[in-house]
């Protein structure tokens, strides 16, 4: 609140400026940001405040919005209630996670013809404060799923440049590993090695939820089944158990497109397992061996073809969604709009020497005009 007081100025007045709006915190998904490690050691982010208004009708400067960059595939979850606020799936997706407060009003904005010296002002509003959880889910065209030690990491290391940890014991992979499979010069897809699943993973047994959440992003699943599991379990039962866990975690995962693969085909019982899986699933079952390279090229080409079909379908759906609404007049050239004078618009346009106002029948005239327009079309 301020009043003008200057020498040789007989009439002062209110000249308090408005306060500036507070800045907002914005989350944006950006290519090149690979992890959420930058947020691990810092728990609070605060945007700048708006500056207060001053005399001489000077408004305060508004705060500058602060944008925090996260990897594509980051899910923002409300920490208090547990619901998903926003899913930043694609590069360029952004939203305001905490909005800045609105600046207050100075006394100059309250002056009027009846209140020439207002002593009124309003305080600025507080900005939003929110606790959120940032959760990164791997984005890949293809996800490798299967029991622990089924050969997923070995397959990833054979067909990509990724070098995941490989050992002869279960749960070697503790987090998803991504690799790019290149087929030719212009054809490639991203392959994710999802850590091994076990029965009961959908209920959180082991690291079930930590693993399953990464499968949600994969458009195509490659299910690896080994013929002789190290734990002595039945391979066919293992396949059905993983399928059940996927469906229980998310019904859409149970319906997702899948390629069934028998890994370690050099081992005894691989052919019998392939026949059993083909009978149960009704699908073509691939056989591969990461040891001698058997079936790897065929599997890569099959995956690439399916990924390409999914991409083309997604582009077609996006184009259809963004297409303008069809109109019969769209093919006709645009004509300049002419505004008709009053005597040529409405019912008076139907009057003539033979149809005077004294014997004017509105309904008959409208019917006549309608029939003329139909004949013209």
C-alpha positions, 0 to 999 in steps of 0.5 A: 500500500502506497500513496504518492507524496511529492513536492509541487504535486497538489493531488497525490493518490494511491500508487501501490502496485500489484504483487507478482505471481509465484512460479510453478514447478513443471515436470517434463519428459525429455530424451537424453535423461536416462534416470531419476538419479538427480532426484535421489539426494534432494527431497525438496524443490522450491520455485521462486517467489513473486516480488512484492509491488512497490510505489509509483505503480510498480508491479512486482516481478513474477517468479520464473517457472522451474522445469524439472526434466525426467526420463520418458516413462516416468509416472508421477504418483501422489504420495499421500493418496497413492493415485497416479497424477500424470504419466509422462510416457512420451518425450515432450509430455509435461504438466504443472506438478505444483502451481504458484500462488497468485500475487496480491493487489495493491491499493491502486487497483481499488481506487474508484470515483467514490473511493479515491484514497483506498486503504485496501490491499490483498495478500498474495496466495500461497503456492501449492505444496505437494509430495509426489513419488517419481517412478520410472518404468522402462520403455521398450518395444519388446520385453523379455519375460520368463522364470529366473535363469531362463536365459533372458540376459544371455539372449540380450547380450547375444543380439544387442551390445548390452552387457548385463550380468550373467551367472548360473544362479537365479535372480542375477538381474536386479533391474531391467537392462535395455538394448537396441537390436539393429536389423539392417540400416534403418530397422531397429527395436528396443529390447528390455530384459525384465528380471525373472518372475516367480509364482506369486509375483503379482501379490508382491512375493519376492520383488514381484511388483518391482519387476512387473511394473516394467512389463507394462511399457512393452508392446510385445512380450517374448516369453522364454521357457527353458527345457530343464529348469535348475530348480527341477520345476516343470517347464510347461507349468512355469509358462502357465504360472508366468502367464497367470501372474501377468494377467493377475497383475494387469488384465491387459498384460494377459491379452498382450501379443506374445512370442513363445520361445524355447531357450537353450535348445541344445539341452535334452527335452527342448523339442518335446517342450516345443511341441507341448507349448505349441499344443497348449498355446496354438502358436508357433514356438521358436527354438533358440540357442544363445550358445551356438546361435541357433534360431537367433536370426529368425527370432529377430526378424519375427520380432521386427516384423511384429514391432513394425506392424504395431508402429504402423497401426499406432501411426494410423490411429494417431493420424485418424485421431488428429484428422479434421472432421469430414465435411461435404463442402470441404472439396468445394473452394472457399467463397467469401462470406457476403453479408446480405442487407436486411431486405434480402435476408429472412422472410422479406427476401421472399416478397415480390410484386406478386407476393405483397405483405398483405397476402404474405403467407410465411409457411407457404413462402418458406416451403417454396424457398426450401423446394427451390434450394433442393432443386438447386442442389 
